[in-house]
Each structure stands twice: as structure tokens, then as C-alpha cells.
């Protein structure tokens, strides 16, 4: 039997909000920039995720996984 008065270590940690989770991840987008001789060249760019775009998130302690409203799964583990 478990003790009902025992403290759960996970409950003692600060709960993360959607805004905090959104700050920790970035989305990679491709933008076209001017290259040589007027040609457009694709370039990858990291863009911040807004809190309103967060559908769900999970803090694993070592990294955060965020699922956006458009279905993308983003993480800060690769940064």
C-alpha cells in the first residue's frame, strides 16, 4: 500500500506552461532569398513558436516535445 501523505517528487517540480514550452522550441522554415544574378536561393531559418500554436506539450526533464495545432511535432533536444 502506498502512503497517501507521501510527497510525489514530480508534483513538487514547477509545472511548465504552454508559453514556456513554446519558448524552448523553434520551427525550421525555408525562405527564398536573393542569390547571385537575381536567382532566388532557399535558406533554412529557425522561427519561434507562439503559445497560441501549441496544442499539447510534454516536459521530459531533458527535453520538451511540443505538438502544434497544424500537427507538427517539435522538440528542443536537437538544439
C-alpha distance (Angstrom), angle and dihedral (degrees) to the residues before:
residue distance angle dihedral
X1 . . .
X2 3.74 . .
X3 3.76 122.9 .
X4 3.85 109.6 -112.1
X5 3.81 90.0 -151.5
X6 3.81 94.2 53.3
X7 3.79 114.6 115.6
X8 3.78 118.2 -120.1
X9 3.84 109.3 -136.4
X10 3.82 91.4 -149.2
X11 3.79 90.9 55.2
X12 3.80 91.0 53.6
X13 3.79 93.7 59.7
X14 3.77 118.7 90.5
X15 3.80 113.1 -93.2
X16 3.79 114.2 -122.8
X17 3.80 119.8 -129.3
X18 3.80 127.3 -141.8
X19 3.81 90.0 -106.3
X20 3.81 92.2 53.8
X21 3.81 91.5 47.9
X22 3.81 90.8 49.0
X23 3.81 91.0 52.9
X24 3.81 91.5 56.2
X25 3.82 97.8 55.1
X26 3.80 132.2 60.0
X27 3.80 130.7 -161.9
X28 3.82 120.4 -135.3
X29 3.80 113.3 -133.1
X30 3.79 130.6 176.6
X31 3.77 118.8 -129.5
X32 3.78 129.2 -176.4
X33 3.80 114.4 -123.9
X34 3.79 130.6 -178.8
X35 3.78 112.4 -88.7
X36 3.77 134.9 176.0
X37 3.78 117.2 -34.0
X38 3.81 93.5 6.1
X39 3.80 95.4 -64.2
X40 3.78 118.7 141.9
X41 3.81 114.3 -117.9
X42 3.82 123.2 -164.0
X43 3.79 115.9 -123.4
X44 3.83 128.6 -176.5
X45 3.78 116.0 -126.2
X46 3.83 131.9 -177.0
X47 3.82 113.2 -129.0
X48 3.79 126.6 -171.0
X49 3.80 119.7 -114.5
X50 3.80 117.4 -125.5
X51 3.80 121.4 -132.0
X52 3.81 90.2 -120.9
X53 3.83 89.4 61.7
X54 3.83 94.0 57.5
X55 3.79 113.4 104.8
X56 3.80 96.3 170.8
X57 3.79 139.0 -15.1
X58 3.78 140.4 -171.9
X59 3.79 128.8 -158.5
X60 3.80 110.6 -148.4
X61 3.80 94.0 -179.3
X62 3.80 94.3 -115.6
X63 3.81 95.0 48.9
X64 3.79 142.8 2.3
X65 3.81 126.2 -126.2
X66 3.81 118.0 -157.2
X67 3.81 126.3 -170.6
X68 3.79 112.8 -158.2
X69 3.78 128.0 -147.8
X70 3.82 90.0 -106.4
X71 3.82 90.9 57.1
X72 3.80 102.1 -102.4
X73 3.79 118.0 141.5
X74 3.80 110.8 -146.5
X75 3.79 131.0 -178.8
X76 3.78 137.8 -175.9
X77 3.83 92.7 -144.5
X78 3.82 93.7 96.2
X79 3.80 95.9 51.6
